[in-house]
Amino acid sequence: MNPRDFAYLIADISSLSVVLPLLVYLVKIKKVSRPIHIIGALLIVAAMADLVGYLLFKAHQSTAMVFNTYYTLMFFLLCWFYYETLFKDRNKGAIVIGLGVYIISFIIITFFIQNFFFFQNLIWTITGIILIVYSIAYFVSSLSDIPSTHLFGNTLTWINTGVLFYFSFSVVIFSMGDYLFSKEDPHATLLIWSTHNVNNILKNVLFAIGFALYQQRKPVFPMLEQLKIRTKTAQNA
């Protein structure tokens, strides 16, 4: 198999890898919490973007708008995810700052540097940096909130790990966009994108593991009420 065919094979596997966590999510869709539904929505958006991108690629049309739309939606969905899991009850300003930086950067880049019909690798890079900060903040917080013995049995830990790994590697690739999209060296471009696609596969596998480990938590207050009722019944008897 020549390098070009191998790169296209990796790209196909990367696109199809979203099916794995999506299937696990759909199996547990009635039991999961809001943060998991947010990641489920992200997977649906990713699957649709991959499908539309594939059709445009086969038709020899630009996929720039598909990628730009996908990374925009990804950013806002992951901001919502981190708001629900980390910043809702503390440090809400971190979400406001991240959104502010992103929106201002998006406006400047779109209107003065890279319009929406071109691959906006600069805004993808900024997206990656912001989400890396959020994912590290989640890890630091989870070290104190989740017992170490349960840390990697927690669904959110695996999802956050997927986010951190994906953007930690991808942000380097995004920053090389000017070289990557110039296609001066097609073989180098294929190699770089293959690295990104492998990274995407790893992220989806980590998401799938997280979904598979999900366990529905029983509400604390109903359990306490039941205990009070049982105690009262025993006293009356």
N, C-alpha and C positions, 0 to 999 in steps of 0.2 A: 504494500500500500504506500503510495507516494505521500509526501507531507501535506499536499493540498487536500487529498481525499480524507486523510486522517483528521485534518482540521475541521472539515465539514462534518465528519462523523461525530466529533466531540461537540460541535455546535448543535447537531440534532439531539444528542443525548442530553445536553444542557437544557434545550427547549422542552424535552419530554420529562425531565426530572421533576418539574413542578407538579406533575400528576401524582407523584408519590405522597408528598405531604397533603395535597388537596384531597386525595382519597381518604386518608386517615382523618382529616378534618371533617369531611362529609359524614363519615361513620359516627363521629362523636358530636355532630353539630348541635343536637338537642341538649347536650349536657355541659357544654363549655361556657366559660365566662366571657364578658365583653372583650377583654384584651385578646383572647384567642379568636373571637369573631373578627376582630380588626385584622389580625394576621391572615385569617381565612379570606377576607376581602382582598388583601394584598396578593394572595396567591391567585385568586380569580382574575385580578387585573393583570398579573404577570402572564397567566395562560392566554388571555385575550391578546396581550401585546405580542407574545411569541407567535400566535397564529396570524395576526395581521401582518407582522413583520415578515413572516415566512412567505405569505402570499405576495407582498410587495416585492420581496427579493426575487421570487420566481418570475414576476412580471417586469423585472429590471427597473423598478421604481425606487426612489429614495425612501429609506426607513427612518430618516432623521426625526420626523414629527412623532413617530411611534415611540422611539427611544426617549425623546424629550418629554412627551406626555407621561410615559411610564415612570420616569424618575421623578417627575413632579408629583404624581399621585403617590408614589412610594414614600417620598419625603413627608407629605402631610399625613399619610396613614401611620407611619412610624412615629411621627411626633405625637399623634393621638394615642398610640400604643404606650409610649413612654410617659405621657401625661397620666394615663389611667394606672400605670404600674409603679410610677416613681414620683412624679411631680404633682399629683393631684392634691395631696395633703401637705406638701412641703416644697419649698423652692419653686413655686410656680413661675417666678421670674425667669428661670432658666429656659422654659418653653417660650416665653414672650421674646426673650433675647434671640433665641435660635430662629424663631419665625421672622423676627424683624431683620436679622442679618440675611436670611434667605430671600425674603421679599425684595429688599433693597438691592441685593446682588442680582436677583432675577431681572428686575426692571432695567438696571444699568447694562447688564450683559446682553439682554434681548434687544434693547433699543440702540445700543452704541457699539457692541462688539460682535456678538454672534446671534443672529436672528433665529426665530423659532423653526425656520425651515432648514437650519444647518445644525449639525451635531454640537450641542452646547456642552462640551466637555468641561468648560470652566465652572458652570453651575453644578454639574455632576460632582466635581471635585469639592466644591463648597458643601454640597449635600453630604458627601461622605465624611468630611471633617466634623460637621455638626453632629451627625449620627454616631460617629466614633466617640465623641465626647459624652453623648447621652448613654451609650452602651457601657463605657467605662464607669460612669457615675452609677449605673445600675449595679454593676459588679461590686463596687465599693459599698453601696448600700446593702446589697444582699448578703455580704459577708457578716454584717451585724444583725440583719433581720432573719436570716435563714440559718439554722444549725448546719455546721459543716457536713455532718453525716447525711443530711437531706438535700444538700445544695444541688447535686447533679441528678437528683430524683425529682427535681422541680421543673415543670414544663417551661416556665418563663426563663429559667437559666439557659436551657438549650436554645430557645428562640433568640435570646440576647447574644449568646455565643455565635449563632449564625449571622446575626447582624454585624457583630464586631469583626468576625473573620472576613466576611464578604467585603465590607467597606475598607478594612485595613489594607487588604491587598488591591482592591479595585481602585482606590483613590490614587495609587501610583500610576495605574494604567490610564485613568481619566486625565491625569496631569500631562500625559504624553500625547494628548489628542491631536495637537497640531502636526506631529510627525505621523501619528497613526492614520489619520484621515486624509493625509496628503497622498498616501499609497505610493510613495516613492520606492519602497521596497516591499512588494506584495508578500514575499515569504516571511519577512519580519512581522508584517501586519497580521498574517495568519497565525503566527506563533504567539504573538501578544494576545490576540483575541481568544486563542485556545486556552491560554492561562486564565483569562477572565471566565471562560465557559466552565473550566474545571472548578473554579472558585464558586460559581453559581450552583454547580451540582452539589458541592459540599454544603453550601447554605441550605439547599432544599432538603438534603439528608438530615441535617441538624434540626430543621423545622419538623420533619417527619418524626424523628426520635422524640422531640418535645411533645408533639400531639399524642404519640403513642403512650407516653407516660402520664398523660393528664388523668387526674382523678377528681371527680366532683366532690367538692368540700361541702359537708353538711353544715347548715347554719347553726351558729352557737346558741342564739336566743331560743329557737324552738326546742332545742335539746334541754335547755335549762328549765323551760316551762314544763316539759314532760317530767323532769325530775321533781319539780315542785308538786305537780299533780300526784305523782306516785307517793311522795312523802306524806302529803295531806291525806291521801286515801289510806295509807298504812296507819296514820295516827287515829283516824276515825274508826278504823277496824278495831 
